[in-house]
Amino acid sequence: MSEEDRPSPDPVRDMSPDQFRKWGGEVVEWVARYLETVEELPVMAQVRPGDIRSQLPQSPPEGGESMEAILADLDRIIVPGITHWNHPSFFAYFPSSAAGAGILGEMLSAALNVNGMVWKTSPSATELESTVLDWLRQMIGLSADFQGIVYDTTSVGTFHALTAARNAIPEWDVAENGVAGPDAPRLTLYTSEHAHSSVEKGALAIGLGRRGVRKIPVDSEYRMDVAALEAAIQKDRAAGFRPFCVSATVGTTSTTSIDPVDRIADVTEREGLWLHVDAAYAGAAAILPERADILSGCNRADSFVMNPHKWMFTPIEFTAFYTRRPDALRAAFSLVPEYLKTAEDASVTNYMDYGIQLGRRFRSLKLWMVMRYFGVDGFRSLLGEHMRLARLFASFVEQDSRFEIAAPVPFSTVCFRLRTGDDDNSRLMERVNATGKIFISHTRVDDRFTLRFSIGNVKTEERHVRDAWDLIASEAG
């Protein structure tokens, strides 16, 4: 027997069950302590570029290290460089907080470590995903025509929607012929000038280029102008372009405005275009019976996407994608080599057929646990409270003559600004964030620097909102 064929005298092994119990307990205690004391930490990381990397070795460790040392460096090096999305005074972007049940769900998913690429590789992963997405569909009022699938982010969901829409064009076989060539149609996509950047990124990814994207103007409440949409479609048809898709938004990124989906659907149905709806942030609000109207027209869409990892307290990443045309989605992505064929294929859903990924994490487990922990009533209570707190914050802004509300407040995000110039607003944001007490972000509305205050953390209370306003008002001078 050669030296290479001899067994190692002392191969490295994984943790024993007893070691795992010990360190698992330590990590759970660490997480519990973190969640208990997160308010004591600065919301935004108070470090400079390169500070974290400079404390890390330039080369990987030659030998294994102790869990004591690893956890000590977590506290010493990593935590100071964390911007704490789980902090109740995180009011930037769209908050994404992880409820305890979801954190435990992530842990269990990691322990099970299944790959749900086909039904056979983990039947529970496939069937729980189908069930959880059906529960969510019912909660927000989408019709039973929609079939769901979990992706990681809305950007990826939008990419899949645009790909399916492109491949569904009847007069050109994109899967066979690609998007280039003298006979290929010159495709055009339509979206609001306030739509998320993922729409344009998706267009780049599927070969349209920026010249294939039409950004439609908005009205006084920052909603897509349907007359302008119709005019753009007709202009493109006359110029020899092939319109194929409209992407509408329920809860735009800057102002959370709601595009008139019903009227847009009138256009897409008449013109034979795919209608995609991005409700990443605001879709959750439809769980409230009094806000079910926000999804008016969405049952006419071909595809729809929302993020439980934004306003449903599910650890990132989790995007729920729905389509009324699953066959078109499957046709765009299904490619089954011999080694992935199974005897059950004809009678089950294999989610690998509905996306670019082959390997798929057991994401549905964490949402299942969050849904069961809170129940529909729990979600309604929290979302309703967040919208009340947004109205309260807006009232503080309106009562201070130095400030103004910059856009309507349909959900839990308030766009506001000092009445003075852009530089004053920018400096105010920097001063406020530098305190470490809160974190707010900005956008541009009507080409003016505008502050955004978004409420959505599972632990945010009225005291956090009042303290935030007191700090903003004080720093405004």
Sequence and secondary structure as in RCSB ss.txt:
>XXXX:A:sequence
MSEEDRPSPDPVRDMSPDQFRKWGGEVVEWVARYLETVEELPVMAQVRPGDIRSQLPQSPPEGGESMEAILADLD
RIIVPGITHWNHPSFFAYFPSSAAGAGILGEMLSAALNVNGMVWKTSPSATELESTVLDWLRQMIGLSADFQGIV
YDTTSVGTFHALTAARNAIPEWDVAENGVAGPDAPRLTLYTSEHAHSSVEKGALAIGLGRRGVRKIPVDSEYRMD
VAALEAAIQKDRAAGFRPFCVSATVGTTSTTSIDPVDRIADVTEREGLWLHVDAAYAGAAAILPERADILSGCNR
ADSFVMNPHKWMFTPIEFTAFYTRRPDALRAAFSLVPEYLKTAEDASVTNYMDYGIQLGRRFRSLKLWMVMRYFG
VDGFRSLLGEHMRLARLFASFVEQDSRFEIAAPVPFSTVCFRLRTGDDDNSRLMERVNATGKIFISHTRVDDRFT
LRFSIGNVKTEERHVRDAWDLIASEAG
>XXXX:A:secstr
  GGGS  SS      HHHHHHHHHHHHHHHHHHHHHGGGS SS    TTTTGGGS SS  SS   HHHHHHHII
IIIGGG   TTSTTB SSS     HHHHHHHHHHHHH    SSGGG HHHHHHHHHHHHHHHHHHT  TT EEEE
ES HHHHHHHHHHHHHHT TTS HHHH S STTS  EEEEEETTS HHHHHHHHHTT  GGGEEEE B TTS B 
HHHHHHHHHHHHHTT EEEEEEEEBS TTT  B  HHHHHHHHHHHT EEEEE TTGGGGGGSGGGGGGGTTGGG
 SEEEE HHHHS   S  EEEEES HHHHHHHH    GGG  TTGGGS  GGGGSS SS   THHHHHHHHHHHH
HHHHHHHHHHHHHHHHHHHHHHHH TTEEE S  SSSEEEEEESS HHHHHHHHHHHHHTSS B EEEEETTEEE
EEEE   TT  HHHHHHHHHHHHHHT 
